[in-house]
């Protein structure tokens, strides 16, 4: 089945001490870290399209523009949503949002590119030589 606009997925994470700003080094407080929110948004985008890719293909994140709107304490669950909003050959654009309960805590736009996974890894490994 081909990629189509409107594909959606969600990913969720419980806020625990290990994914707080204090633990991630992105801040000093025990609240959900912005890098962890971004990773959750990327996971949702990845999962939205991966089932529709050809064997051996994957996607890599290349750009993200998000606002982290409010803090989320340890013990709450954060849910990220991604919706495919644009397809330009191998470039995929997503609208992303994150919620704690019913409260919007983050929103923005995320871009991923479709890659040949094996070739991508070979190029990365070649940098070690």
Secondary structure, DSSP 8 states (H G I E B T S, - for coil): ----TT-EEEEEEE--GGGBHHHHTS-SSSBB-HHHHHHHHHHHHHHHHGGGS-TTEEEEEEEEEEEE-S--BTT-EEEEEEEEEEEETTEEEEEEEEEETTEEEEEEEEEEEEEEHHHHHHHHHHTT-
